[in-house]
């Protein structure tokens, strides 16, 4: 009779011990939810990282990724509530770290996006220049009146653009937020003309020919726009 009672007590003890190694439904749910949030934070950070050019955060993301992989491998169903409670602070700490990293990544993404948008406003127009000024030209510079900026010399690399000759392969750099331009034309005799021109934004895709001429009546230069070919 005593032997049967001992076996029964041992069995009950084993059941209690086994039950003690299993988490409560509430604790298991809490752990899985915390881990899911952590994995989502990791995935979001990695996706944002792929959208930026700055690679300075790579080592920090890798270090966090190693720790997250350890959390991901845990089987909470074989842990007691006590053991889960020991892991939850680490999950919270990693989630907080990802929050900090994500804020930095998002800031970098916004900065890079703003730069790209601004850069996209700078476009090139294919052009060629016909010199009908009656004089050799030593330089032609595009002056953006709206932004008050000057291009490089469009004749750079040539001694001069001889009267009656055409300069091919010109690239006009246009800032599309601007609305007013002029050409500053100088001939080899040292005469300089500020030549107003029409809105250049309408030529951004099709290209343009620029015919510079001298107006004797006004003693000024004029530019006529035409088709690219």
FENPENOR-V494880 format. One line per field, one symbol per residue. phi: phi as a letter, one per 20 degrees, with the letter a starting at -180 (. if undefined). Layout:
# FENPENOR-V494880
phi->???
This chain:
# FENPENOR-V494880
phi->.fffffffffffffffffffedefffffffffffffffffffffffffgfedefdfefffffffffffffffefdffddegfffffegfffffffffffffffffffffffffffffffffecddfbcddedfmbfdeaccedeffelccefffegndfaefgneddemfdeedefeecccbdddcefenfdcedfbffeffdfdenbdcdecdeffdlbeccdebffc
